[in-house]
Amino acid sequence: MNDDEFGYETWAMLTNISEGVITETQNRNITIKDYDGGLYVTTEATYGPDSNLDKVWNSLHYWLMQNQQYNYGEHQWLEEHITKSGEGGFHSFKLFLPIQPISN
């Protein structure tokens, strides 16, 4: 899969950012972003041979199309990869569809 096609990036939450961390990220061509968040509708999807990722994304889109209070938001779409301790790899996704109230 070409990550550029969908605009995928890998994010990690940083706390207590020191000068050493900033220098290290610059040396590795890593960008530190300040993310403001936003309003989302969210659910979970499974991963693996029986993944329902596409079906669940489609159900979020369908929910939004049927909803009369919200439109698509203009902020970042997100997928959180859920891992299980000691099992390696990821096992499910938490999906975040950005939404915004419809203004009258």
N, CA, C and O atoms as CSV, one atom per row, in Angstrom:
chain,resi,resn,atom,element,x,y,z
A,1,MET,N,N,0.850,-1.183,0.000
A,1,MET,CA,C,0.000,0.000,0.000
A,1,MET,C,C,0.889,1.238,0.000
A,1,MET,O,O,1.892,1.297,0.711
A,2,ASN,N,N,0.517,2.199,-0.787
A,2,ASN,CA,C,1.233,3.474,-0.851
A,2,ASN,C,C,0.629,4.419,0.181
A,2,ASN,O,O,-0.501,4.880,0.022
A,3,ASP,N,N,1.394,4.710,1.253
A,3,ASP,CA,C,0.879,5.577,2.317
A,3,ASP,C,C,0.539,6.969,1.811
A,3,ASP,O,O,-0.355,7.618,2.354
A,4,ASP,N,N,1.239,7.444,0.774
A,4,ASP,CA,C,0.961,8.775,0.235
A,4,ASP,C,C,-0.416,8.848,-0.411
A,4,ASP,O,O,-1.023,9.918,-0.450
A,5,GLU,N,N,-0.917,7.720,-0.919
A,5,GLU,CA,C,-2.212,7.706,-1.587
A,5,GLU,C,C,-3.325,8.152,-0.646
A,5,GLU,O,O,-4.227,8.882,-1.060
A,6,PHE,N,N,-3.274,7.727,0.603
A,6,PHE,CA,C,-4.311,8.059,1.570
A,6,PHE,C,C,-3.855,9.082,2.594
A,6,PHE,O,O,-4.640,9.480,3.455
A,7,GLY,N,N,-2.614,9.514,2.522
A,7,GLY,CA,C,-2.109,10.500,3.462
A,7,GLY,C,C,-1.800,9.926,4.833
A,7,GLY,O,O,-1.827,10.653,5.826
A,8,TYR,N,N,-1.508,8.632,4.904
A,8,TYR,CA,C,-1.218,8.001,6.190
A,8,TYR,C,C,0.077,8.513,6.793
A,8,TYR,O,O,1.062,8.746,6.092
A,9,GLU,N,N,0.056,8.680,8.094
A,9,GLU,CA,C,1.227,9.018,8.891
A,9,GLU,C,C,1.156,8.162,10.150
A,9,GLU,O,O,0.083,7.690,10.528
A,10,THR,N,N,2.273,7.968,10.781
A,10,THR,CA,C,2.299,7.300,12.074
A,10,THR,C,C,2.512,8.357,13.140
A,10,THR,O,O,3.460,9.140,13.066
A,11,TRP,N,N,1.634,8.382,14.133
A,11,TRP,CA,C,1.721,9.360,15.217
A,11,TRP,C,C,2.000,8.631,16.528
A,11,TRP,O,O,1.603,7.479,16.707
A,12,ALA,N,N,2.677,9.303,17.425
A,12,ALA,CA,C,2.884,8.831,18.794
A,12,ALA,C,C,2.710,10.021,19.721
A,12,ALA,O,O,3.092,11.141,19.381
A,13,MET,N,N,2.133,9.780,20.892
A,13,MET,CA,C,1.945,10.865,21.846
A,13,MET,C,C,3.234,11.063,22.644
A,13,MET,O,O,3.792,10.112,23.190
A,14,LEU,N,N,3.689,12.296,22.701
A,14,LEU,CA,C,4.878,12.639,23.471
A,14,LEU,C,C,4.481,13.526,24.639
A,14,LEU,O,O,3.661,14.432,24.488
A,15,THR,N,N,5.056,13.267,25.790
A,15,THR,CA,C,4.863,14.131,26.952
A,15,THR,C,C,6.239,14.516,27.480
A,15,THR,O,O,7.213,13.791,27.279
A,16,ASN,N,N,6.312,15.643,28.145
A,16,ASN,CA,C,7.586,16.106,28.714
A,16,ASN,C,C,8.704,16.118,27.672
A,16,ASN,O,O,9.734,15.468,27.849
A,17,ILE,N,N,8.494,16.852,26.602
A,17,ILE,CA,C,9.459,16.896,25.503
A,17,ILE,C,C,10.677,17.719,25.916
A,17,ILE,O,O,10.566,18.909,26.208
A,18,SER,N,N,11.834,17.071,25.935
A,18,SER,CA,C,13.080,17.738,26.322
A,18,SER,C,C,13.838,18.191,25.074
A,18,SER,O,O,13.489,17.812,23.956
A,19,GLU,N,N,14.867,18.995,25.272
A,19,GLU,CA,C,15.724,19.422,24.157
A,19,GLU,C,C,16.350,18.218,23.474
A,19,GLU,O,O,16.509,18.209,22.253
A,20,GLY,N,N,16.709,17.193,24.257
A,20,GLY,CA,C,17.289,15.979,23.678
A,20,GLY,C,C,16.333,15.290,22.725
A,20,GLY,O,O,16.742,14.808,21.668
A,21,VAL,N,N,15.062,15.241,23.093
A,21,VAL,CA,C,14.047,14.637,22.220
A,21,VAL,C,C,13.907,15.457,20.950
A,21,VAL,O,O,13.835,14.896,19.856
A,22,ILE,N,N,13.868,16.764,21.078
A,22,ILE,CA,C,13.743,17.636,19.903
A,22,ILE,C,C,14.931,17.442,18.976
A,22,ILE,O,O,14.752,17.316,17.764
A,23,THR,N,N,16.134,17.417,19.518
A,23,THR,CA,C,17.337,17.207,18.703
A,23,THR,C,C,17.289,15.852,18.018
A,23,THR,O,O,17.595,15.750,16.830
A,24,GLU,N,N,16.911,14.812,18.747
A,24,GLU,CA,C,16.852,13.463,18.179
A,24,GLU,C,C,15.830,13.383,17.046
A,24,GLU,O,O,16.098,12.751,16.025
A,25,THR,N,N,14.666,14.011,17.209
A,25,THR,CA,C,13.664,13.977,16.140
A,25,THR,C,C,14.160,14.719,14.910
A,25,THR,O,O,13.906,14.284,13.787
A,26,GLN,N,N,14.856,15.821,15.098
A,26,GLN,CA,C,15.404,16.566,13.959
A,26,GLN,C,C,16.457,15.739,13.237
A,26,GLN,O,O,16.511,15.750,12.007
A,27,ASN,N,N,17.296,15.023,13.979
A,27,ASN,CA,C,18.331,14.186,13.374
A,27,ASN,C,C,17.737,13.032,12.578
A,27,ASN,O,O,18.373,12.536,11.648
A,28,ARG,N,N,16.551,12.605,12.921
A,28,ARG,CA,C,15.908,11.468,12.247
A,28,ARG,C,C,14.812,11.906,11.272
A,28,ARG,O,O,14.049,11.072,10.784
A,29,ASN,N,N,14.730,13.194,10.989
A,29,ASN,CA,C,13.722,13.720,10.066
A,29,ASN,C,C,12.295,13.382,10.529
A,29,ASN,O,O,11.444,13.005,9.723
A,30,ILE,N,N,12.053,13.523,11.828
A,30,ILE,CA,C,10.739,13.299,12.427
A,30,ILE,C,C,10.143,14.659,12.773
A,30,ILE,O,O,10.833,15.529,13.303
A,31,THR,N,N,8.869,14.836,12.473
A,31,THR,CA,C,8.188,16.096,12.744
A,31,THR,C,C,7.383,15.993,14.035
A,31,THR,O,O,6.654,15.022,14.238
A,32,ILE,N,N,7.512,16.979,14.899
A,32,ILE,CA,C,6.659,17.067,16.090
A,32,ILE,C,C,5.486,17.973,15.741
A,32,ILE,O,O,5.670,19.111,15.309
A,33,LYS,N,N,4.259,17.445,15.937
A,33,LYS,CA,C,3.044,18.194,15.618
A,33,LYS,C,C,2.286,18.506,16.898
A,33,LYS,O,O,2.266,17.708,17.835
A,34,ASP,N,N,1.671,19.663,16.924
A,34,ASP,CA,C,0.771,20.028,18.011
A,34,ASP,C,C,-0.642,19.825,17.476
A,34,ASP,O,O,-1.086,20.567,16.600
A,35,TYR,N,N,-1.346,18.829,17.994
A,35,TYR,CA,C,-2.657,18.460,17.480
A,35,TYR,C,C,-3.746,18.975,18.409
A,35,TYR,O,O,-3.738,18.682,19.604
A,36,ASP,N,N,-4.680,19.742,17.861
A,36,ASP,CA,C,-5.743,20.366,18.654
A,36,ASP,C,C,-6.945,19.462,18.905
A,36,ASP,O,O,-7.787,19.787,19.742
A,37,GLY,N,N,-7.045,18.345,18.207
A,37,GLY,CA,C,-8.176,17.442,18.406
A,37,GLY,C,C,-9.389,17.869,17.604
A,37,GLY,O,O,-9.254,18.524,16.571
A,38,GLY,N,N,-10.569,17.504,18.069
A,38,GLY,CA,C,-11.800,17.836,17.374
A,38,GLY,C,C,-12.910,16.889,17.800
A,38,GLY,O,O,-12.735,16.078,18.709
A,39,LEU,N,N,-14.047,16.999,17.138
A,39,LEU,CA,C,-15.213,16.177,17.428
A,39,LEU,C,C,-15.211,14.971,16.483
A,39,LEU,O,O,-15.022,15.121,15.276
A,40,TYR,N,N,-15.421,13.773,17.042
A,40,TYR,CA,C,-15.364,12.541,16.261
A,40,TYR,C,C,-16.525,11.627,16.605
A,40,TYR,O,O,-17.051,11.663,17.718
A,41,VAL,N,N,-16.921,10.800,15.631
A,41,VAL,CA,C,-17.724,9.621,15.905
A,41,VAL,C,C,-16.724,8.469,15.812
A,41,VAL,O,O,-15.889,8.444,14.909
A,42,THR,N,N,-16.807,7.522,16.739
A,42,THR,CA,C,-15.779,6.487,16.812
A,42,THR,C,C,-16.386,5.111,17.056
A,42,THR,O,O,-17.460,4.979,17.644
A,43,THR,N,N,-15.676,4.097,16.592
A,43,THR,CA,C,-16.050,2.701,16.817
A,43,THR,C,C,-14.805,1.853,16.629
A,43,THR,O,O,-13.733,2.376,16.326
A,44,GLU,N,N,-14.943,0.543,16.807
A,44,GLU,CA,C,-13.799,-0.349,16.648
A,44,GLU,C,C,-14.031,-1.323,15.509
A,44,GLU,O,O,-15.165,-1.681,15.189
A,45,ALA,N,N,-12.914,-1.749,14.898
A,45,ALA,CA,C,-12.932,-2.726,13.816
A,45,ALA,C,C,-11.883,-3.791,14.111
A,45,ALA,O,O,-10.906,-3.533,14.815
A,46,THR,N,N,-12.091,-4.983,13.571
A,46,THR,CA,C,-11.145,-6.070,13.775
A,46,THR,C,C,-10.070,-6.059,12.698
A,46,THR,O,O,-10.242,-5.463,11.635
A,47,TYR,N,N,-8.959,-6.728,12.992
A,47,TYR,CA,C,-7.849,-6.859,12.055
A,47,TYR,C,C,-7.549,-8.348,11.889
A,47,TYR,O,O,-7.824,-9.149,12.781
A,48,GLY,N,N,-6.990,-8.702,10.756
A,48,GLY,CA,C,-6.600,-10.086,10.514
A,48,GLY,C,C,-7.336,-10.637,9.313
A,48,GLY,O,O,-7.926,-9.882,8.541
A,49,PRO,N,N,-7.304,-11.963,9.149
A,49,PRO,CA,C,-7.927,-12.581,7.971
A,49,PRO,C,C,-9.415,-12.258,7.834
A,49,PRO,O,O,-9.930,-12.174,6.720
A,50,ASP,N,N,-10.101,-12.076,8.952
A,50,ASP,CA,C,-11.537,-11.766,8.934
A,50,ASP,C,C,-11.801,-10.308,9.275
A,50,ASP,O,O,-12.826,-9.989,9.878
A,51,SER,N,N,-10.890,-9.424,8.898
A,51,SER,CA,C,-11.012,-7.998,9.218
A,51,SER,C,C,-12.319,-7.421,8.684
A,51,SER,O,O,-12.744,-7.730,7.570
A,52,ASN,N,N,-12.943,-6.583,9.495
A,52,ASN,CA,C,-14.162,-5.891,9.070
A,52,ASN,C,C,-13.912,-4.390,8.909
A,52,ASN,O,O,-14.846,-3.592,8.987
A,53,LEU,N,N,-12.660,-4.008,8.687
A,53,LEU,CA,C,-12.278,-2.597,8.634
A,53,LEU,C,C,-13.088,-1.820,7.599
A,53,LEU,O,O,-13.655,-0.777,7.925
A,54,ASP,N,N,-13.153,-2.303,6.367
A,54,ASP,CA,C,-13.905,-1.584,5.325
A,54,ASP,C,C,-15.387,-1.484,5.675
A,54,ASP,O,O,-16.001,-0.431,5.502
A,55,LYS,N,N,-15.956,-2.576,6.165
A,55,LYS,CA,C,-17.375,-2.589,6.531
A,55,LYS,C,C,-17.664,-1.568,7.635
A,55,LYS,O,O,-18.674,-0.866,7.586
A,56,VAL,N,N,-16.779,-1.487,8.626
A,56,VAL,CA,C,-17.004,-0.563,9.742
A,56,VAL,C,C,-16.834,0.884,9.294
A,56,VAL,O,O,-17.622,1.744,9.688
A,57,TRP,N,N,-15.803,1.172,8.465
A,57,TRP,CA,C,-15.676,2.535,7.922
A,57,TRP,C,C,-16.940,2.902,7.148
A,57,TRP,O,O,-17.463,4.006,7.295
A,58,ASN,N,N,-17.429,1.977,6.325
A,58,ASN,CA,C,-18.649,2.245,5.555
A,58,ASN,C,C,-19.842,2.504,6.466
A,58,ASN,O,O,-20.682,3.347,6.153
A,59,SER,N,N,-19.931,1.792,7.588
A,59,SER,CA,C,-21.055,2.021,8.506
A,59,SER,C,C,-20.968,3.404,9.150
A,59,SER,O,O,-21.997,4.029,9.406
A,60,LEU,N,N,-19.746,3.892,9.416
A,60,LEU,CA,C,-19.603,5.257,9.934
A,60,LEU,C,C,-20.058,6.283,8.898
A,60,LEU,O,O,-20.752,7.244,9.232
A,61,HIS,N,N,-19.666,6.077,7.638
A,61,HIS,CA,C,-20.103,6.988,6.569
A,61,HIS,C,C,-21.628,6.957,6.426
A,61,HIS,O,O,-22.263,8.001,6.280
A,62,TYR,N,N,-22.209,5.754,6.470
A,62,TYR,CA,C,-23.661,5.618,6.359
A,62,TYR,C,C,-24.353,6.339,7.520
A,62,TYR,O,O,-25.335,7.053,7.311
A,63,TRP,N,N,-23.843,6.153,8.740
A,63,TRP,CA,C,-24.418,6.831,9.904
A,63,TRP,C,C,-24.421,8.337,9.687
A,63,TRP,O,O,-25.416,9.008,9.962
A,64,LEU,N,N,-23.312,8.863,9.197
A,64,LEU,CA,C,-23.207,10.304,9.003
A,64,LEU,C,C,-24.174,10.787,7.921
A,64,LEU,O,O,-24.779,11.850,8.063
A,65,MET,N,N,-24.324,10.019,6.847
A,65,MET,CA,C,-25.230,10.421,5.767
A,65,MET,C,C,-26.687,10.429,6.238
A,65,MET,O,O,-27.494,11.214,5.739
A,66,GLN,N,N,-27.027,9.563,7.194
A,66,GLN,CA,C,-28.391,9.494,7.720
A,66,GLN,C,C,-28.636,10.514,8.831
A,66,GLN,O,O,-29.782,10.785,9.190
A,67,ASN,N,N,-27.569,11.071,9.366
A,67,ASN,CA,C,-27.649,11.977,10.505
A,67,ASN,C,C,-27.957,13.391,10.034
A,67,ASN,O,O,-27.386,13.851,9.045
A,68,GLN,N,N,-28.844,14.078,10.722
A,68,GLN,CA,C,-29.235,15.423,10.317
A,68,GLN,C,C,-28.607,16.503,11.189
A,68,GLN,O,O,-28.934,17.682,11.048
A,69,GLN,N,N,-27.708,16.110,12.088
A,69,GLN,CA,C,-27.089,17.080,12.988
A,69,GLN,C,C,-25.615,17.338,12.681
A,69,GLN,O,O,-25.055,18.332,13.144
A,70,TYR,N,N,-24.970,16.440,11.890
A,70,TYR,CA,C,-23.529,16.552,11.666
A,70,TYR,C,C,-23.160,16.364,10.203
A,70,TYR,O,O,-23.845,15.665,9.456
A,71,ASN,N,N,-22.068,17.001,9.811
A,71,ASN,CA,C,-21.403,16.810,8.520
A,71,ASN,C,C,-19.997,16.300,8.787
A,71,ASN,O,O,-19.560,16.217,9.934
A,72,TYR,N,N,-19.282,15.953,7.694
A,72,TYR,CA,C,-17.869,15.608,7.829
A,72,TYR,C,C,-17.107,16.803,8.386
A,72,TYR,O,O,-17.333,17.939,7.969
A,73,GLY,N,N,-16.215,16.548,9.317
A,73,GLY,CA,C,-15.334,17.589,9.830
A,73,GLY,C,C,-14.158,17.780,8.886
A,73,GLY,O,O,-13.920,16.958,8.001
A,74,GLU,N,N,-13.440,18.845,9.076
A,74,GLU,CA,C,-12.290,19.146,8.223
A,74,GLU,C,C,-10.969,18.811,8.906
A,74,GLU,O,O,-9.904,19.063,8.342
A,75,HIS,N,N,-11.020,18.247,10.111
A,75,HIS,CA,C,-9.802,17.897,10.827
A,75,HIS,C,C,-9.379,16.461,10.489
A,75,HIS,O,O,-10.046,15.770,9.718
A,76,GLN,N,N,-8.280,16.037,11.068
A,76,GLN,CA,C,-7.607,14.783,10.734
A,76,GLN,C,C,-8.464,13.544,11.003
A,76,GLN,O,O,-9.051,13.409,12.076
A,77,TRP,N,N,-8.530,12.641,10.021
A,77,TRP,CA,C,-9.114,11.319,10.229
A,77,TRP,C,C,-8.072,10.501,10.980
A,77,TRP,O,O,-6.874,10.678,10.760
A,78,LEU,N,N,-8.517,9.602,11.870
A,78,LEU,CA,C,-7.562,8.843,12.668
A,78,LEU,C,C,-7.956,7.374,12.761
A,78,LEU,O,O,-9.138,7.030,12.790
A,79,GLU,N,N,-6.936,6.515,12.808
A,79,GLU,CA,C,-7.088,5.099,13.130
A,79,GLU,C,C,-6.077,4.790,14.220
A,79,GLU,O,O,-4.881,5.016,14.041
A,80,GLU,N,N,-6.544,4.278,15.339
A,80,GLU,CA,C,-5.636,3.849,16.402
A,80,GLU,C,C,-5.460,2.341,16.288
A,80,GLU,O,O,-6.446,1.605,16.253
A,81,HIS,N,N,-4.233,1.880,16.232
A,81,HIS,CA,C,-3.951,0.451,16.172
A,81,HIS,C,C,-3.864,-0.077,17.601
A,81,HIS,O,O,-3.045,0.392,18.391
A,82,ILE,N,N,-4.702,-1.043,17.929
A,82,ILE,CA,C,-4.774,-1.607,19.272
A,82,ILE,C,C,-3.922,-2.874,19.322
A,82,ILE,O,O,-4.082,-3.769,18.493
A,83,THR,N,N,-3.024,-2.943,20.290
A,83,THR,CA,C,-2.171,-4.119,20.462
A,83,THR,C,C,-2.527,-4.826,21.761
A,83,THR,O,O,-3.131,-4.241,22.660
A,84,LYS,N,N,-2.140,-6.098,21.842
A,84,LYS,CA,C,-2.314,-6.868,23.070
A,84,LYS,C,C,-0.929,-7.155,23.627
A,84,LYS,O,O,-0.051,-7.634,22.909
A,85,SER,N,N,-0.740,-6.870,24.874
A,85,SER,CA,C,0.554,-7.039,25.524
A,85,SER,C,C,1.098,-8.452,25.317
A,85,SER,O,O,0.413,-9.441,25.579
A,86,GLY,N,N,2.336,-8.528,24.845
A,86,GLY,CA,C,3.014,-9.805,24.684
A,86,GLY,C,C,2.619,-10.607,23.470
A,86,GLY,O,O,3.132,-11.709,23.279
A,87,GLU,N,N,1.716,-10.094,22.629
A,87,GLU,CA,C,1.262,-10.868,21.473
A,87,GLU,C,C,1.795,-10.345,20.148
A,87,GLU,O,O,1.557,-10.967,19.113
A,88,GLY,N,N,2.505,-9.228,20.144
A,88,GLY,CA,C,3.087,-8.709,18.908
A,88,GLY,C,C,2.044,-8.292,17.890
A,88,GLY,O,O,0.943,-8.840,17.853
A,89,GLY,N,N,2.396,-7.327,17.071
A,89,GLY,CA,C,1.486,-6.842,16.043
A,89,GLY,C,C,0.271,-6.159,16.640
A,89,GLY,O,O,0.162,-6.005,17.856
A,90,PHE,N,N,-0.638,-5.754,15.773
A,90,PHE,CA,C,-1.862,-5.145,16.292
A,90,PHE,C,C,-3.047,-6.031,15.969
A,90,PHE,O,O,-2.995,-6.838,15.041
A,91,HIS,N,N,-4.118,-5.878,16.738
A,91,HIS,CA,C,-5.231,-6.818,16.691
A,91,HIS,C,C,-6.565,-6.188,16.327
A,91,HIS,O,O,-7.491,-6.880,15.903
A,92,SER,N,N,-6.662,-4.894,16.492
A,92,SER,CA,C,-7.898,-4.211,16.121
A,92,SER,C,C,-7.598,-2.737,15.900
A,92,SER,O,O,-6.494,-2.262,16.169
A,93,PHE,N,N,-8.586,-2.036,15.412
A,93,PHE,CA,C,-8.480,-0.605,15.148
A,93,PHE,C,C,-9.547,0.127,15.942
A,93,PHE,O,O,-10.638,-0.400,16.156
A,94,LYS,N,N,-9.243,1.315,16.370
A,94,LYS,CA,C,-10.261,2.254,16.830
A,94,LYS,C,C,-10.311,3.322,15.741
A,94,LYS,O,O,-9.300,3.959,15.447
A,95,LEU,N,N,-11.477,3.516,15.148
A,95,LEU,CA,C,-11.643,4.439,14.022
A,95,LEU,C,C,-12.262,5.739,14.504
A,95,LEU,O,O,-13.196,5.732,15.306
A,96,PHE,N,N,-11.742,6.848,14.015
A,96,PHE,CA,C,-12.220,8.176,14.391
A,96,PHE,C,C,-12.586,8.948,13.127
A,96,PHE,O,O,-11.704,9.356,12.371
A,97,LEU,N,N,-13.881,9.150,12.896
A,97,LEU,CA,C,-14.363,9.915,11.752
A,97,LEU,C,C,-14.646,11.338,12.217
A,97,LEU,O,O,-15.485,11.542,13.094
A,98,PRO,N,N,-13.955,12.333,11.640
A,98,PRO,CA,C,-14.163,13.715,12.079
A,98,PRO,C,C,-15.540,14.230,11.655
A,98,PRO,O,O,-15.961,14.056,10.512
A,99,ILE,N,N,-16.223,14.862,12.598
A,99,ILE,CA,C,-17.547,15.426,12.312
A,99,ILE,C,C,-17.617,16.850,12.850
A,99,ILE,O,O,-16.816,17.262,13.689
A,100,GLN,N,N,-18.601,17.588,12.338
A,100,GLN,CA,C,-18.864,18.937,12.839
A,100,GLN,C,C,-20.364,19.175,12.787
A,100,GLN,O,O,-21.039,18.669,11.890
A,101,PRO,N,N,-20.893,19.933,13.730
A,101,PRO,CA,C,-22.329,20.219,13.728
A,101,PRO,C,C,-22.732,20.971,12.458
A,101,PRO,O,O,-21.981,21.800,11.944
A,102,ILE,N,N,-23.921,20.667,11.973
A,102,ILE,CA,C,-24.479,21.406,10.842
A,102,ILE,C,C,-24.958,22.748,11.366
A,102,ILE,O,O,-25.741,22.811,12.314
A,103,SER,N,N,-24.489,23.808,10.753
A,103,SER,CA,C,-24.933,25.142,11.186
A,103,SER,C,C,-26.179,25.526,10.406
A,103,SER,O,O,-26.250,25.328,9.193
A,104,ASN,N,N,-27.146,26.068,11.101
A,104,ASN,CA,C,-28.423,26.452,10.456
A,104,ASN,C,C,-28.401,27.876,9.999
A,104,ASN,O,O,-29.385,28.360,9.440
